[in-house]
Amino acid sequence: MVDYRGAAPLNERVEFFSTEWIAAAEAELQKIVRRHPEALAGVDYSLSEAFSDAPPHLGAPEGRVGWTLRFSGGGVTVERRPDEAADMVVAGQYQAAMPVAQAVGPIATARAAKLAAHLFGKKALRGRGAPPPPGLALVLRELHDHLARRTVENPDLTHRLGSQGLKRKARELARDGYTVLENAIPHDIADELRELSLDIMLSHKSPGSRNGRIDCMGLISRGRAFEEIVQHPTLRSIAESSLGGAMILQTVSSAMKAPGPSAVPAHADYVAVPAPYPKYALVGVAVWALDDWTVEAGPTWIIPGSQKRRRPPEPGDNLEGGVPILMPKGSVTFFTQGVWHWQGDRTAPGERVSLHNTYQRPFMRQADDFSNIDAVLHRNSPVLSTLTGHDDYFGRSDYMGHDFKRSGYMSRRQRWDAQLAL
Ligand SMILES: [Fe+2]
């Protein structure tokens, strides 16, 4: 049993396959085995895992990390190297395995594995051999979830962007103020998010609202699919390249647009920020295409490079140079740093449904209410705890003084001085 609710305490958080992670795994495994002696009775089984392209700071030879767990005689031993001859062998790329390593519960883990295969190919994560006997499978499940709750993201963003094949996209984002990650989720996940979004929106407003536009916010507590999409591994890396590793969510929202003229004129997404805007980005928005974005669909239009003006568009401004963001269903666009954009007219029949994850620097106030989500945080890795603003020191000062633990944690993730090598 775990002895906390919400996210794992800061001092228990560890990096995937770091020395501390393996030590935490070994200690917990011994405890689980003591609790479930029946699961190991008569069991003689070994499991090996190996991952390539681990971040250099872990110091693994040739960037390869791995281990072998051996169960026999009612006990378990942990070896800090993989064994090709183990009963079951799991192998893959470190960063492709990360979302799977961070998923809590069997269903979320299976969904994470499916997304990893979609993003990085089926060979990026593979397994062979005999599955563990049922009792032992439960032991391994318990170990996996214990570690998933404590496994932090790889803090080396340059390495992560390279490993995920995103350096060109990050350069594009810095230059143009936006980029597109094509086919970032499978169609069935796009369909699921579309249906969930529509169900929430249509339950509280009629389709005639605001020039055919309806929206809803605060979706983080409305289901696993929303929790997963805000943590999407490649989108998050792209967003962090603009907003830093301590970024938080401002809001998670959906919008639908019925046929008709645009309901959203040119703007910069910098609500309440006075011009001139700072040279660094404050807010960035990811918009998921849950339908194909064609010109007729009424997509977002954007003026590439307009973030360099460092002010919002004003009446009379020339909006020439605007381009429609065209992308297939399941893609996501991320725009940032006050780039100018607006919603296009919709001439196609039916409605366009999109999902927006709005990220921002951690010192800005959030629009959604992210309090009282302990159950949500408990079934996720520390990634969601940081994203929802539970790992920084805001709102935590009291007569006991400053929360140095959280301010240090936030500063280490923010890393203003870190230069990305793109
Ligand atoms: Fe916007």
Residues whose N, C-alpha, C, O or C-beta is under 5 A from the ligand:
A	BS01	LIG	D269
